[in-house]
Each structure stands twice: as C-alpha cells, then as structure tokens.
Amino acid sequence: MISLFKEINKKFNGLIWSLTSTGVILLLLSVLIVWTDFMLRLVFGLIVLVVAYVFLYGGYKIYALKKEIEKHFKL
C-alpha cells in the first residue's frame, strides 16, 4: 500500500511541476502581448497550443495514475 502512495505522490509531483512550468511560460508570453499586433496574434496562438498541451499532458498523467491503481489492486 505504501508503494501505491509513493507512486501517486510521484505522479502528482510531475503534474504539479508541469502545470507550474506552463504557468511561467504563459506569464512570460503575457508580457509579450503588449508590443505589437503581430506579437499579439503569435502569443495568442502559442497560448492555445500551451493550453492544448496542458490538457493532453494532464489526461496522460491521469491515465497513467489510473493504470498504476489498477495494477496495484489487480483490477
């Protein structure tokens, strides 16, 4: 049971670091918005890509966590 909690903790830590790094990237991109119209369009497109990446990565991490739980309980 302890190994399951260690694995869950490791998965959540990875998800936390991913969301934190994505937040920092979005913060840096938001500063770039103020310069030009082209930069605004470029940054908006990048934000959409980063949000899509967050959803895909989050879905992957939740799926991996589900598989770990199923493996541990042999469901």
Secondary structure, 3 states (H helix, E strand, C coil): CHHHHHHHHHHHHHHHHHHHHHHHHHHHHHHHCCCCHHHHHHHHHHHHHHHHHHHHHHHHHHHHHHHHHHHHHCC
